[in-house]
Every structure is written in structure tokens, then in C-alpha cells.
């Protein structure tokens, strides 16, 4: 095993050679932009100041830079925390503007970072009543139950003052170990599971008065940007270099620098005294603004439409590799069913993904899993096979039950010939207890016991970086270089040896940031010209999720907060589209209006949306237990329409729509393993076929319309039943309306920015009445509209 570990490390490190990357000079309206190619291949994420003093890591923004000569700012006090500026701090004052620029100097050349100042508000939460201890748990604590204690002097009057960025926060009080709503706060919001949480609303400056900006048109070599609410400040970047911009006659004018990069971007931000506008993203091809969707290809990440599949439950293409455990103590639903790599290739060749409009396939883990059964379910009694792939024994070996090296190469080659990306689900947090890695390095795991002597099992929030997922899958201590260096090399093995297009990373929040910094730096150094996409899985607050979403860590994560809000709003009679709009706004404010976050129809760890929406599953029951003990159906047939509504929502908002296998036609089910039945590819009933037809049409619109790929988003209206918003890209407009009600809804809205709506027409049969910048939409019961020009 020593040879095995060292071989991986040596193999990868031999390949990690830095390319010689020259400085380039780019002309821009008579001035010269001097920039280093190495640090402008990818867009650096935005710095967000959430405190007075902010600790920043250079590699979070420029993963291959390592060090700098200096960091400067005209409005923020910046100090190095070492000798090389790899870590530095920025001190924000009350008079610091909403937007500013940090200049990172290296070898006489500056690379720029855009910085946001977030408004921080003090909020006091009180509880009056006799108790021994009181905590607040919620989105402000990543739902950890014992980290925010309320203080008291008499055991009856409790309080805590928190300083938080402006926004809305769901929370509960924990009084002597019992969760409860805050009795002094009447504001509540659905928790997505049939209940409610208290809602802390922190609003400082009036967000309704913040600027709105959206692309207008080309004027010579300048981009004209329409504005509302009078922005007083505008900043534009080409890649990571600040470029010329000006505000005149209510418009922002941005000069396009001369360049010949095949793909580059202009980004624009604006602000006024009331806050920061939505950001604008404009793609360039060989220095010209992208004007047609057909000029994009599978490497353009904002065009992604993901399809999530579990290999063993997708399609059996090679019965010769079927190896069920066939043990009496393993029920068939958790045994191997035969799906394999060859089965995916068959469906690519058959046109399944092309027909559906998918651009990227996310496949479940393919690493070698145990040949015996582990774990235990009490009712009904069963052990489990490793059919799902999440118990790796060998982290660089393909499980023979899924296929061979040659079959994997064929899959990737076939996918790429169809214009499809393939990303691999990779497990970094843990290995199986019988892995040779742990036989050689038993000290590589985190402690099996908590400091107070409890079993360190499934303590997801309390000990999120050390907790074990089960007794047979110990967590690796990835804060130690002796562990994360070879383990990141092991992940890199799959990119070095196979033409994958990126990773879906399991259990992201349970892995320390140093692992992600190390892995991404190695990937960028080794494969600077491969447009690799990394998306993680984290359940928690937007702040926790976003702490991993940086240009030096992950491109994105799945937004479970918006999914939970959508499940409640669309699937439950108690839910509100107003709450969904609020959750979406929180995400846009956190991840940006042109993010690459994954917005899902469901996944392999959640109950099927269609069964919740149809009432076969209750929002407040244990969906896992229900799936074991009774047959879960779609329930009321209206659930098919609600599933299409959910899909219309995720296909029209910013981000990356992600379809879990079976949600393309509406398969019912409880939670794991009832949500992992074998796929069906034909003989759909009429309601299932309608769901699939709607999805195909939505995907066609998404891929063919730049407004839905790069468009700026402006919310227009939301109430309990209806949500309406508009997206616009250089005059390419999409107006979206969603009606969750079983009654017709008429919405009359005025778009607050000057767009040409004269050629906008319906694609899904709902009536439109347009007059200048006013649009009236008549939405049929349980329907949606995506009207485009």
C-alpha cells in the first residue's frame, strides 16, 4: 500500500509542471491593459466583506498565484499577514463604498479583484421564561444547536445580540434542549418539511431603491447598459482587469478592449446610496460580444443542463458484469441491479440525452466498493450493498460491476462526440474501513469519539469536519497535509487519466477548506486549458455554502435552500411563491446573478418531489421510513403539473438546472432507497409523457435563448400563488410567469427598465397583453409561461 500511495503522488507531481505564461498587452480605447495570462484564464470570484476586519486567502481568488508582491486599495486598509501576501486582511470602515477594487501586484503587473461591502446589522433575539439554558439555532449558525447561547442574569430574561449581513434568516430557539418558535416574533416561513421556522428580517438601506442594470446594445465598440434607480458608481472588468466605464444619460457605457481570446467576459457592477445592483455578465468570442446561442458549446458552463444518474439504477448494458450479493440479509432494493457504464453509452448512442436537451451527465461514483454487505436497517431488517458507489475501497480503481477502463473511455468519447460533458461524482470525505489506505495509515481518520465521549457518528453540524458517516465509513483527517496531499492526487488521477469534464463533490461541508484549495490549485496548474467544472454538495446556510464557492475552490454547489423553498411553495398548499421569491433573492445576493449553482428537481438523498406534491408523502413524516413500509405513489394527478412547474422554475432562473433521473417523467418514491428505482425509458402514461415533453421544450428554450443563459434577472411580482420575473440579454427578452394555484391568475406588471417587448410571444399557450413596458399575463391553473422574442 505504501507503493500504491506513493505511486499516485509521484505520478501526479511529475505532471504538475507550470506552463510559461507570458504577459499580454491589450488595447482599450487608447490605453494599454497589461495583464498576466495565467491569472486571467478564469474569472476571479468577488470579495465580500462581511466584517470590519476580513481575513482573505490569495489562492481563494487566484489558485495558481501562490504569493504576491503587494495588495493595494484606494479605499480599504490592506495588510499582509505574512511575508508573501498569501494571506492578508482588509479593514472596512463605515464610509467604505459599496464597491471597490483590490489590486494584486506581482512582477510589476496588477490583477484586479472586485470587492463588495455587505451591510452588517445588529439584531437582538429575546426569550422570556424560566430555563436552564437557551440557544438560537438557524441559518445564522448553520443550524448548529449549541454555538449561539442567550445570556441571562435571572434565569428568566434571556437575550443575544448578533451582527449579521442584511437579509432574512430562519431560526428556532432551543430551550432546555427543546426546539420552539420564537414566541415574540410573529414572522414565520415554511421549513420545507410541513412546519415553520421563525424568520429574522434584517433590512438596512431600502433594497427596492438599489440600482437595476441590464444590457442594452452595442454602440460601435461600446456596450450600452440600461439602468434604473440612478446608479452613482459603476465598475467594469474584462476578465480580472478593470476597464474604462462611465455613466451618462442614465446609461452605463463600457468600452470593449481589443483582444483575441476565444472566450472572455466583461462584468459590470453598479451601486448607489441604497446598495448594490444586480451584476451583469457579457460573454465575448474572439473579442466580439456573443450574439447567438448557437455560437456556444459544451465548454460554456452557463449553458450547462445537468442530468444526475446513479449508474447501478440507470441501464444495464452488459449483463456479464452483474454481480448481485444475493444474500438473505440484503433486500433486493439495496442490492446491485445491474446498471453499468456500458448502459450509459447505449443511451447516449440511442439519443436519450440529446432528445431530452441535456448538456452534462453527472454519474455516481465508479470507484471500487466492497463485495460484502454493511450497515443495518432495523425495520425492515436489511444490510446494504455498495451499489451507490459511496463506500470506496480503492480510490483509483473502477468497480468491475460498473465496467472497465476501456468502457469508461468509450463512454467519454461517445459523450463528447454528442456534445455532452461528463462529470464524475467523487468521494473525498471518507473511505471504507477495509480500504488498504486505512490498513496502511490507520491514523488518517478523525477521532471516533467526540471530546465528551460520545460516538462521533452523524453529528453533521456539531462536528461537521470530523463526524463519521457510519461505523464502517470513517472520515479522513483532511486538515493534515500528510492526508490531503495524496488524497487530492488521487482525485486528480481521474482527470489525468480520463477525459472527464469535472467533478461533483460529495459531502463538501464535511471537508476542510485546505483540501479544496489544494485540489483546485493542482487542477488549474496541471490542466490550465481544460474547462473543468466542480460542483459540491452542502446542506446549510447560504453563507456556509458560499464559503466553498470561490474561483480557488469550487465553481458552485447545489442550492438546497432554494430547492426546499420551491418544494414547499409549489408542492404544498401551505407554501407561498412569495417565500420562494425571497429564498431565490437571498441566493442571488449571495452567489451572484450569473452563478453556476445547481438548481435541482430532486436528488438521490431526498424524497421524490412528485410524491410530496401529490400528497402520497406528508411533508412532516419520515420519508425514508415511509418508503420502506408502504408503496409511495404520485398521489393526486395534479402532482405532474406541479413537477413541470418546478422544472420551469429551475430552467428559467440563473444557475444550472439539474434533473435527477426519473424526474424527467415523474417517478414516485420516498427517500433513500425508495428514490433509487431502476429507470424506465418507454411506455410512459399520458401524464408522464406530458412532463417529459414540457421538459424537452424547456431545455430547448434554455439552450437556444441567451436571455436564459446569460440574461440579467429582474424580479417583477410575487404573491402566495404567482411569481413573475424577466430576463434580458442585449434585447433578447424572456418573461416568466409561474402559477401554483388551481385557479386562473391574471398578473399585470410594469417592467422597471426600458425593454422592447413588442415581439414577445407565449411559448406555453397562456394569454399575453403587451403595451409598451407593461405586460398582462393570464396564467391557467397550475401552469407556467416562458414568453420570448
N, C-alpha and C positions, 0 to 999 in steps of 0.2 A: 504493500500500500504506500510505502514511502516513495517507491519508484513511480507509482501511479500519480501521486500528488505533485511530486517534483517535475514529472514529465509534462503535466499540464502547464505549470508555472513557467518552465523553461521554454516550452513551445510558444506560448503566447508572448512572453517577454522578448524572445528573439524577433517577433514580428512587430513589436511596438516601437518602430523607428519613426521619428518625426520627419515629415517632408520639408524640403526647403521651400519656404513660402515668402515670396518677395513682396515688397511694398508696391502699391499701385497708386498712380495719380489719376484722379477722376475730375474732369472739368464740371463746374456747376455755376452757370450764369456769370462767367468771367472769373470766378475764384477757383482755387485748386483744393480738392479734397485729397489729402494724403492719408492712406489707411493701410493697415496690415491685413492681408487676405485671411490669415489664419484666424483672426478674431472677428471676422465679418462673414464667415460662411453661413452661420446661423444667427437668428435674431436673439439677442440677449433679453432675458426677462426683465421686467420692471422692478426697481427697488421700491418697496413700500415701507415707509417709516411709520411704525405703529407705537413708538415710544419716544421719549425725549432723547434717550441715548440708544442708538441702534448698532448692534454687533453684526458686521457683514463679512462674508467669506467671498474672496475674489472668484474662486472656482465655481461658486453657485451661479455666476453670470457668464464667465469665460472659462470653461472647464479645462482648456489646454494652456491657459496663460501661466498659471503657477504662481508668478510673482509680478510685481510692477515696480517701476522706479518711484512713482508717486501717484496719489489720487488728489484731485483738486476740485473745488467748488466755489462759486462766487457767492453763495448764499447759505451754505451749511459748513459748520466746523468739522473737518475731517482729520482724524489722527490714526496713524498706523499702530497696530497692536503687536508689532514685531519689527524685524529689520527689513522685511521684503514686501510689505503691504499685502501679503496673502490674506491677512485678517486686518480689518480696520473698523473704526467706529465713526458714526456720523451723529452729530448733536443737532437736534432740531429745535428751533426757537418758535415762540408764538407768532412772530412776524415772518417766518419762513413761508415763501409762496407755496401754493398747492403743487406746482410743478417746478422741477429744477433739473439740472444736468450735472452728473458727476463725470469728470474726465479722468480716464485711466491712462497714465503715461508709461510707455515702455519703449526704450530705444529711440527716444525723440519723437514718437508718434502717439497721438491720443486716440483712444477708442471711448465712445460715449455710452453712458447709462442714463436712462430717463428715471427720475425719482418722483414718487407720489408722497405727499404728506397726508396721512389719514387723520381725520378729526377724531380725537380721543375725548370721551365724555365720562365724567364721574357719575355713577349711579349707585344709590343705596337701596338694599333689599332688607326689609324688616320682617321679623316674626314675633308676635306677642303670644306667649303661652308658656306654661311650665314645661321644662325639658332638661335633660341631662346634656345633650349636645345637638346642635343644629348645623347642617351644611347646606350649601346650594350646589346642585349638580345640573349641568346643562351644556349647551353649546359653548359657553364661555370656559368650561373646564374639560372639554372633550368627553363629557358625561362621566368623568371620574367622580366618585361619590364622596371622597374624603379629603379633597385638597383645598376647598374653599369654606372654612369654618366661619360661622357667625359668632361674634363676641357678645358677652353679656356681663352685667355687673350684679344682677339679682336673680338670674336663673329664669326670668320671665320675659324680659325685653331684650331681643336679640337683633343684631344688625351687622351688615358687612357693606363696605363701600368698594366698588370695583371701578377701575378705569379701563374702558373698552372702546374700540373704534365704533363710530356711528353705525347703526344697523339694528336688526331685530335678532333677539336671542331667545330660543326656547329653553325653559329651565323648570326644575322642580325643587322643592325643599325636601331635605332628608332629616326628619325629626325623630331622634332616638331610633334610627335605622329604618324608619318607615317613610316611603315616598309620598308626597302630597302636593297638590296645587297650592300656590301662594294665595292664602285667603284674603290678602289685602290688595291683590292685583286682579281686576276683572278681565284683563286681556288674556285670551287663550287662543291656541292654534292646534289643529289636529296633529297628532303624533304619527300619523300614517298607519296606525295599528288599531284604529277604532276608538282611541282615547284622546286625551288632550294634555298639552303642557301649558304652563303659564308662559306668557310672552312679554319679554322686556323690550320696550321700544325706545331706542336711543336716537333721537334726531336733533342735530345741531342746526347748522345752516339749512335753509329750505332747499331740499334736493330738486323740487319742482322748478326752481329758478336757476339751476345749474345749466350750462350751455348744452345744446344739442348740435351735433355736427354730422354731416353726411356728404359723400362725394357728389359732385355736380357734373362736370365735364372737363374736357381738355381745352385749353386756350393756348394754342401754339405749343410750347414746351412746358407749360404750367398746368397744374391741376387746380381746378376751382372747387372749393368746398363750401357748401351751403351751411349757414349757421342759424340758430335761434337762441334767444336769451342773451345776446350780446357778450360773446367771449371777449375778455380783455387780454388774454395771454394765449399764444399758440406756439407749439414746438413741433418740429417735424424732423424725423430721422430717415436717412436712406441707409438700410441695414443698421449698423450701430454707429453712424456718423450723423451728427446734427447738420441739417442743411437749411438753406435760406427759406424763410416764410414771412408772410406779412398779412395783416388784417386790413381790408379796405372795403368799404361799401357793404358791410355785413357779411363778407365772404373771406375765407382764408385762402391765400394763394401760395402754392408750393411749387418751387422750381424743380424739375426733374434733372438730376445730374446725369451727364453723359457717362454711360457705362455699357459694357457688353456682356455682363453676366447673364447666363441663360435664365436664371430665376433670381430675382431680388425683390425687395419690398420697400415701400415707403410707409411709414407710420406717422400718424398725426394725433396730437393731444391738444386739448384746449381747456381753459378754466375761466371763471370769473369769481367775484367775491363770494358766491354761493356754492362753489365747489367745482368738481372736475367733470368734464363732458365724457360721453362715450368715446372710446378710441376708434380711429379709422385705420384700415389696413388696405393697401393698394398693391397688388402684385404687378411686377414688371417682367417682361420676357425680352431679353437682349436689349434692355433699356427702354422698351416701349410698354405702355400700360396694356395689361391683358384685357382684351375687349370681348373675347369669345370663350365660352366654356369648353369648346372642343380643342382649344389650344392647351388645355391641362391634361395631365396623365396621372398614372398611379403614384408618382412620386410627390404630387402636390397633396400635402397632408390634410389641408382644409377640405379637400374633396372626398375624404375617406367616408365610406359607409361600411361598418364592421358587421360581420356575421360570426357569432360565437358558437362553436360546436364542441361537443365532448366526443372525442374520437370513438370510444367504445360504443356510444349510443347513436352514431350517425349513420354509417352504412358499412356493411360487411362486403368487402371486395375480394377477400382471399380467405376462404374457409379453412385452408390448410394451416393457418396460424391461430385458429380458435383453440383456446385452452381454458375452458371453464374450470373452476376449482372443484365443482360438483361434490361439495361437502354437505353432509346433513345439517351442519350447524351454520350454513350460509344460505340465506334465502335467495331465490333466483333474481330478485330485483337488485341485489347488491353483489351479484356475481358478474363475471365477464359475459357480454352479449355478442361479441364478435366484430364490432366496428373497428376499422383499421385505416391505415394511411392509404392503401390502395383504393379503399372505398371512397375516400375524398376525391382522389384523382378521377375515379369513374364519374363522379357527379360534376366535376369541373368539365370533363370532356362531353358530358351529356348536356351541358349548358345550364345547369341548375342555378349557378351563381350569376351567370350573365343574364339569364332571364329575370332574375329577382332584382338585378341592379346593384349587386354587391361589388365593392372595390377591394375589400380587405377581409381575409379569413383569419380569425383568431382560433387556433387549435389548442386543445387542452394539452397538458404536459405529456411528453413522449419518453421521458427517462425511465430507466428500469425500476419497476416496483416489485414488492415481494411476491413470491409464489405461494405464500400461505395466507391465512386469514388472521385479521387483527381487529381489536376493538370489540365492543359489545353493546348491543341494543337490548334493553330489558323487555319491552313489550311492543311487538313480538320479539322473542329471543333470537338474535342472529349475530354472527360475526360478519366482517366485511372483507371483500377482496379490495385490491388496489386498482380497480377498473378505471378510476377517475384520474390516476396518474400523480396524485399529490403526496405520495409517500416515497420519494426517491431513495433507491438503494445505491445505484451508480449514477452520478450526476452528468456523466458524459457518455452514457450508453443508451441506445434505443431499445425500448422494451420489445422483445421479439413478438409479443402478442399484438403489437401495433404494426410491425413491419420491419423492413431492413433499410440499411443506408441507401441502397440503390432505389428503393421505393420512395424514400423521402426525397432524394434528388429528383426523381421523376415528378413527384408532386409539385415541387417548387418550380421546376422548369415548365410544367404544364400550366400552372397558375400564372406565371409571368407571361407566357405566350397568350393568355386570355386577358392580359391587362390587370391581373389580380395580385395584390400583395398577400403575403402570409406572415403573420406574427405568431411567435411561439410563447405559450404560457410557461413561464419559468418559475420554479420554486427555489427561493434563496434562504428563506427563514429557517428551514429545518431539513433534516434527512431522517430516514427511518432508523430506528435504534439498532438494526442489524447491518447498517451500512458499513462497508470496510473503512470509510472515512473515520467513523467513531471507534472502530476497533483499533485503528492506529492512533487516533487522537481523542481518547475519552474525555480529556479536559477541555475540548472545544465547545461544550454545551454550557448554557446558562444554568444557574442553580435549580435543582429540582424542588427546593423548598424556599418559601418566602422568608424574609428576616424574622417574622414572628412565628415561624414553624409550620405554616400551612403548606399543603401541596400547591406548587406553582403551576396550576392547571387552569386553563381557560379564564384567566384573570385579564381579560382583553384590555381594559382601560387602567386598572390599578397597577399592573406590572406589564405594560404593553410591550416593552423591549426585551423582556426576559421570559414571559409566560410560555409554558409548553402547550401545544395544541392537544396532546394526549400523551399518555404514558409511553406510547411506542413511537412518538414523533417529537423528540426533544428539540428545542430551539438552539440554534447555533449562536455563539457569543461573537457576533459580527462587529462589535466595537473594538476587537483586538486585531491588530494588523496581521498577526500570525494566522488568523482565521479569514478575515475579509480579503486578503491579497490572493490566496489560492482559490477562494470561492468565487471572486469576481473573474479570475482567469477561467474558471470552469464555465461560467455563464458565457464568457467571450468565445469559448470553444465552438458554440453553436453558430455564432456569426462568422467565425473564421473558416469553418469547415462546410457550412451550408449557406445557401443564398437566401436566408431569412431576411425579412424587412423590418424586424424589430421584435420587441417583447411585450407581452402582458405580464406584469409582475405581481405575483401572489403576495398577499399579506403585507403590503408596503409599510403600513404604520408600525408594524412589529419589528422592523429592521432599521437600525440606526442610520442617520444621515450620512455618516462617513462611508458606508458601503455604497450608497447611491452616487456620492461624489466620485468615489474611486472607479466604479464601473463605468460611469458616463465619460469620465476623463479618458479612460483606456479606449472606449469605443470611438470617441472623437479623434484621438491620436492615431489609432490604427486604421480607421475607415473614414477619413475626412470627406470622401466624395459619395458615401452611401447615405441616403436619406432615411436613416433608421428612426423608427417611431417607438417610443416607450410610454406605456400607459400602466398605471398602478391601480391597486385596489385598497382603498382605505374607507372604513366606516368612522365617521367623526365629524367634527365641526368644519366649516369651510376653512377656518384658519389652520387647523391641523392638516387637512387635505392639501392646502396650498403650500404648506411648509416644504413639501416634496416636489412641487411643481415649479421648477426653475430650469433655465437653459443648461445649468450644470448638474441637474439631477434627472427629472422625468419631464417629458413633454406634457403629460396630462395624467389625470386619474378619472375613475368613474365617479360621477356625481350622484351618489346615493341620496343626498338630501333633496335634490330636485325630483329624483325618482319617487321617493317616499311621498313628497308633496303631490306629485302627479297621480300616484296610486290612490291617495285619499281624495283628491279633488275630482278626478274623473270616475274612479271606481266606487266611491262611497256616496250615498245620498246625503251624508252629513258634511261632505267635503265641499270646499269652496275654490273656485277658479281664482278668486282674489288672493287666497293663500298661496296658490301655485305661482301666480304672478310675483308675489313677494319673495318666494323662495328663488325663483329664477333671477330676479333683480339682485338678490344677495350674491348669487353665483357670478353674474356678470360683473358686479362691482369687485368681486374677489379675484376671479380668473381672467377678466377682460372680456370685451365684446367680440373678440375674434379668437377665442380659446380653442384648444384641441381636446377638451374634456369629453369623456364618453357619456352619452345620454341613452339609457337602456330601456328596452321593453321588459326586461327581467333578466335573471341570470340563474346559474346552477345552485345558488345558495339561498334563493328566495322562492316563496310560494308563487305559483303562476298567477299573473295579473288577471287573466280571464276568469279564473275561479273565484277570486276575491270580488271582482266586478259583478259577477253573476250571482253572488250570494251562496254558492256551494261551500265556500270557506267564509268564516266570520273573521273580521279584522282583528278581533281581540282573542282569538283562540290560538292554541299551539298548532301551527300549520304542519310542523314536522310530525307530531303525534297523529294528527288527523289523517295525513297521508298513509300512515301505517294501518290505521284502524277502520277506514271506510273508503269507498270509492268516491273520489272527488271528480265532479263533472264541471261543465261550463256554467251550470245553473241557468238563470234566465237568459234567453237568447239575445237580449239587448247587450250582453257582455261582448259579443262580436263587434258591435258598433263602438263600444267603449274602447276595445283594443285598437281599432282603427283610429279612434280619436287620440289615444296615447301615441300611436305611431306618427300621426300627422303632427303632433306637438314636437316630438323629438327630431323629425325630419325638417322642420322649418325654423327652429331656433339655432343660434350659433352653437358650434361644437360638432361632435362626431356621433351621428346616430348609430346605435348598436342593437342588432336584432339577435336575441337568443334563439337557438334552434327550436322550432316548433311554434314560436310566436309569429312566424310568417303565415301560419294558417289558423292558429288558435287551439293548441293542445292544452287540456286542463291538467291540474295537478296541485298537490300540496307542496310542502317543502321537501328538501333532500331526504330520500331518493325519489320521491314521487314526481319530482320535476325533471327526471332524467330518463324518461321512457324512450324507447327506440323511435327514431324519426319515421314519419310517413311521407311518401313522395307522390302519392297519387290517390285517386278515388276520394277526393275531398267532397264533403257535403256542400250544398249551395252557399251556406253562411261562411264556411271556411274558405271557399273559393273567392267569395267577395272580399274577405280580409286580405287574401293574397293579391288579388287584383288591385285593391287600393294601395297596398304596399309597393307593388311594382310601379304604379303610376307616381306615387310619392318619390320613389327613388329616381325615376326618370326626370321628374321636375327638379329634384335636388341636384343631380349631376349636370343638368343642362341649363341651369339658371344661375348666373353669377351672383344674383341678389341673395340666393340661398346658400352660397358658398362663402363669399367674401362680403356680403352686404352688411351695412350698418343696420342696427336694430333700434327701433323706436317704439316703446310700448304706447298703446293708444287707449285701451279701455279694459277694465276687468271688474266683474261683479261675481256673485255666487255661482252663476251659470255660464258666463261667457268671458272669453279673453280674445282681444283683438290687438294685433301689432303689425307694423310694416317693416319691411327690409328693403334697402336700396343700395345699388351699386352703379354709379355712373349713369343714372337714369333708368337702370334696369330695376323694376319695382315688383315686389311681391307683398300683397296684403293678405294676412292670415286671420281667419276667424274660427273659433272653436266653441261649440255649444254642447255642454254636457247634460242639458235639460231634456226631458221627454216632451217638451213643448217648443213650438217655433219661437225664435227670439229675433227681434229686429234691433240692430245697433246702428246708430247714426253718429259718426265720428268725423272730426276735423283733424287733418294731419298738420302738425305744428311747423312743418318745414315745407318749403316750396318744391313739390314734386309734380311731374306731369303724369296725371292719372288717366288721360284721355283714351289710352289704348289698353287699359287694364280690363281683363275679362276673366270670368269664372272658369275654373277647370273641373269643379265637382258639382255643378248643377244648381248652386244657390244663387238667388237673385241679387244683382248689384244695381245701385243707382248712384251715379257719379256726377258731381257738379263741382268744377274747379278743384279745390283741395278738400272737398267734403265727400265722404263715401258712406252710403247706407247699405248694409248687408242684411239680408233676410236669411237667417240660418234655420234650416229644417231641424226637427228634433234629433238629438244625438248625431250631429253632423259637423263637418268642418269644410272650410273653403280655403283654397290657396289661389288667389286671383293674381295673374301676372300679365305683363305687357310684352 
